[in-house]
Amino acid sequence: MSRRVVLVSNTAWYLYNFRCDLFSALLEQGDQVIAVAPTDDFSERLSALGCEVVSLPMDNMGTSPLRDLATWRRLRRTYRALAPDVVLHFTIKPVIYGTLAARSLSVPVVNTVTGLGTAFLRGGPVQAVVEGLYGLSQGWPKRIFFQNPDDLGLFVGRGLVPKDRVARLPGSGVDLERFAPRPGPSGTAPVFLLIARLLWDKGVREFIEAARVLRGEDPRLRFQLLGPLGVANQTAVPKPEIERWVGEGVVEFLGETEDVRPWIAQADCVVLPSYREGTPRALLEAAAMGRPIIATDVPGCREVLTDGVTGLLCRVRDSADLADKMRQMAGFAPELRLAMGMAGRAKMKREFDQRIVIGRYLEAIDHAVGPR
């Protein structure tokens, strides 16, 4: 029996880049799959997978109650028209307002809290409002997935979600065949690569400050940024800042790419000094390809690596400690960096294989709708 499964996010980019294999798995088992998100460059790619794509405008940056009410109304209209058997929500506004819309129509829901976002990082009255909205909405879903134990514990501890409906996923998982190990680079000095949306919350400032120090000590060291500029986010790094750093010779800006594998292959170490994550895909992909990683000792990052074995942990918002960890990594023999990278690959196979994630989603859908 074919089921109508709707997946909703604040961007088509997110659905294509992080849930493409889930779409394929659902389509392969005969479900009718519908993607709902604002139109962007990846909407057509979702359609090419064989699913229906519904455009739904969403104010991703704003905190206006009127605009969020409009989002709720659009979602409710869409769900009424689509008559789904189950809806899967990803990213903050769909998780909150999509759930409220689905509840008003008695549509089963499976949610994924992919990260806590800027509101939880900055605190204050905005965080209080967001927590209130989570508490109001999250009593309805059949299952609520979290990507790290800290986020799960925070939500349960504050009474924002029912304890008996939560579960943890290893992020969105990683395709171990696509992200296969590559030979290490043969350069004379290590290359450190940061892959992320270029936001201050990703630790870009700390990366640049650390790079400036280390370049002063050894001009052969190279530091690279890979990711999109102009992201619709309150903490986006302005383009003139990037241009100034490049002009200073501190960093190379690689721009945006649809395939990170060549850039990971030419790097000796992938770095993410983020302030908080769900589970960062860039680190999973780097580890799967056999590269050691450096990340902050924060929720979402610390679970991806084993400190001293697959990479190094550094303190959050601390460029001096980040510089120290990159200095250590640069001083390791290539053979040691290779051994750390392959230990990371083994960890990905044990814990972060995307097949684990897809299986958990299929089970949750069966639970919400009933077996096929």
Backbone hydrogen bonds, N-H to C=O, Kabsch-Sander energy under -0.5 kcal/mol:
donor,donor_aa,acceptor,acceptor_aa,energy
5,V,3,R,-0.8
5,V,32,Q,-3.0
6,V,4,R,-0.5
6,V,86,V,-2.2
7,L,34,I,-2.8
8,V,88,L,-2.8
9,S,36,V,-1.8
12,A,38,P,-0.9
15,L,11,T,-1.4
16,Y,12,A,-2.6
17,N,13,W,-2.5
18,F,14,Y,-2.7
19,R,14,Y,-0.6
19,R,15,L,-1.6
20,C,16,Y,-0.7
23,F,19,R,-2.3
24,S,20,C,-2.2
25,A,21,D,-2.2
26,L,22,L,-2.4
27,L,23,F,-2.6
28,E,24,S,-2.5
29,Q,25,A,-1.3
30,G,27,L,-1.6
31,D,26,L,-2.2
32,Q,3,R,-2.7
33,V,31,D,-0.6
34,I,5,V,-2.6
35,A,52,E,-3.1
36,V,7,L,-2.8
37,A,54,V,-1.9
43,S,40,D,-1.7
46,L,42,F,-1.9
47,S,43,S,-1.9
48,A,44,E,-2.0
49,L,45,R,-0.9
49,L,46,L,-0.8
50,G,47,S,-1.5
51,C,46,L,-1.1
52,E,33,V,-2.0
54,V,35,A,-3.3
55,S,53,V,-0.5
56,L,37,A,-1.3
60,N,58,M,-1.3
68,D,64,S,-2.4
69,L,65,P,-2.3
70,A,66,L,-1.9
71,T,67,R,-2.0
72,W,68,D,-2.3
73,R,69,L,-2.3
74,R,70,A,-2.5
75,L,71,T,-2.6
76,R,72,W,-2.6
77,R,73,R,-2.6
78,T,74,R,-2.4
79,Y,75,L,-2.7
80,R,76,R,-2.3
81,A,77,R,-2.1
82,L,78,T,-2.5
83,A,79,Y,-2.3
85,D,4,R,-2.4
86,V,4,R,-1.4
87,V,108,P,-1.9
88,L,6,V,-3.4
89,H,87,V,-0.5
89,H,110,V,-1.8
90,F,8,V,-2.3
91,T,112,T,-0.6
95,V,91,T,-2.2
96,I,92,I,-2.2
97,Y,93,K,-2.5
98,G,93,K,-0.9
98,G,94,P,-0.9
99,T,94,P,-0.8
100,L,96,I,-1.9
101,A,97,Y,-2.1
102,A,98,G,-2.7
103,R,99,T,-2.8
104,S,100,L,-1.6
105,L,101,A,-0.6
105,L,102,A,-1.1
106,S,103,R,-1.2
107,V,102,A,-2.6
110,V,87,V,-2.5
111,N,143,R,-2.5
112,T,89,H,-1.7
113,V,145,F,-3.0
114,T,112,T,-1.1
120,F,116,L,-0.7
120,F,117,G,-0.6
121,L,117,G,-1.2
122,R,118,T,-2.2
123,G,119,A,-1.7
128,A,124,G,-1.6
129,V,125,P,-2.2
130,V,126,V,-2.6
131,E,127,Q,-2.9
132,G,128,A,-2.1
133,L,129,V,-2.2
134,Y,130,V,-2.4
135,G,131,E,-2.7
136,L,132,G,-2.0
137,S,133,L,-2.0
138,Q,134,Y,-2.8
140,W,137,S,-1.3
142,K,109,V,-2.7
143,R,109,V,-0.9
144,I,165,R,-2.6
145,F,111,N,-3.1
146,F,167,A,-2.3
147,Q,113,V,-0.8
152,L,148,N,-1.7
153,G,149,P,-2.7
154,L,150,D,-2.5
155,F,151,D,-2.4
156,V,152,L,-2.5
157,G,153,G,-2.8
158,R,154,L,-1.8
159,G,156,V,-1.4
160,L,155,F,-2.6
161,V,155,F,-0.8
165,R,162,P,-1.8
166,V,163,K,-0.8
167,A,144,I,-1.9
169,L,146,F,-3.2
171,G,169,L,-1.9
173,G,170,P,-1.3
174,V,352,F,-1.8
176,L,174,V,-1.0
179,F,175,D,-2.6
180,A,178,R,-1.1
182,R,289,M,-1.4
192,F,222,R,-2.8
193,L,269,C,-2.4
194,L,224,Q,-2.6
195,I,193,L,-0.6
195,I,271,V,-0.5
196,A,194,L,-0.5
196,A,226,L,-2.0
198,L,228,P,-1.7
199,L,197,R,-2.0
200,W,235,T,-3.2
202,K,199,L,-1.3
203,G,200,W,-2.2
204,V,199,L,-0.9
207,F,203,G,-2.2
208,I,204,V,-2.4
209,E,205,R,-2.7
210,A,206,E,-2.4
211,A,207,F,-2.5
212,R,208,I,-2.4
213,V,209,E,-1.6
214,L,210,A,-2.5
215,R,211,A,-2.8
216,G,212,R,-1.3
217,E,213,V,-1.1
218,D,214,L,-2.8
221,L,218,D,-1.8
222,R,190,P,-1.7
224,Q,192,F,-2.7
225,L,252,E,-2.7
226,L,194,L,-2.6
227,G,255,G,-2.2
230,G,237,V,-0.5
233,N,231,V,-2.2
236,A,233,N,-1.7
237,V,198,L,-2.8
241,E,238,P,-0.8
242,I,238,P,-1.4
243,E,239,K,-2.5
244,R,240,P,-2.1
245,W,241,E,-2.3
246,V,242,I,-2.5
247,G,243,E,-2.5
248,E,244,R,-1.9
249,G,245,W,-0.8
249,G,246,V,-1.0
250,V,245,W,-1.9
251,V,245,W,-0.7
252,E,223,F,-2.6
254,L,225,L,-3.1
254,L,252,E,-0.7
264,I,260,V,-2.4
265,A,261,R,-2.6
266,Q,262,P,-1.3
267,A,264,I,-1.3
268,D,191,V,-2.0
269,C,191,V,-1.6
270,V,292,P,-1.8
271,V,193,L,-2.9
272,L,294,I,-2.6
274,S,272,L,-0.5
275,Y,201,D,-2.7
277,E,299,P,-2.1
283,L,280,P,-0.5
284,L,280,P,-1.5
285,E,281,R,-2.7
286,A,282,A,-2.1
287,A,283,L,-2.5
288,A,284,L,-2.4
289,M,285,E,-1.5
290,G,287,A,-1.8
291,R,286,A,-2.2
293,I,310,T,-1.2
294,I,270,V,-2.1
295,A,312,L,-1.9
296,T,272,L,-1.3
297,D,314,C,-2.5
298,V,296,T,-2.2
301,C,298,V,-1.5
302,R,298,V,-2.4
304,V,301,C,-1.4
305,L,301,C,-0.7
307,D,305,L,-0.6
308,G,311,G,-3.1
309,V,306,T,-2.5
310,T,306,T,-2.5
311,G,306,T,-1.0
312,L,293,I,-2.0
314,C,295,A,-2.1
318,D,315,R,-1.0
322,L,318,D,-2.2
323,A,319,S,-2.6
324,D,320,A,-2.0
325,K,321,D,-2.2
326,M,322,L,-2.5
327,R,323,A,-2.4
328,Q,324,D,-2.2
329,M,325,K,-2.3
330,A,326,M,-2.5
331,G,327,R,-1.5
332,F,328,Q,-0.9
332,F,329,M,-0.8
336,L,333,A,-0.9
337,R,333,A,-2.0
338,L,334,P,-2.4
339,A,335,E,-2.1
340,M,336,L,-2.5
341,G,337,R,-2.3
342,M,338,L,-2.4
343,A,339,A,-1.9
344,G,340,M,-1.9
345,R,341,G,-2.0
346,A,342,M,-2.0
347,K,343,A,-1.8
348,M,344,G,-2.2
349,K,345,R,-2.0
350,R,346,A,-1.9
351,E,347,K,-2.5
352,F,348,M,-1.9
354,Q,174,V,-2.0
356,I,353,D,-1.6
357,V,353,D,-0.9
358,I,354,Q,-2.6
359,G,355,R,-2.0
360,R,356,I,-1.8
361,Y,357,V,-2.0
362,L,358,I,-2.4
363,E,359,G,-2.0
364,A,360,R,-2.2
365,I,361,Y,-2.4
366,D,362,L,-2.2
367,H,363,E,-2.2
368,A,364,A,-2.2
369,V,365,I,-2.7
370,G,365,I,-0.5
370,G,366,D,-2.5
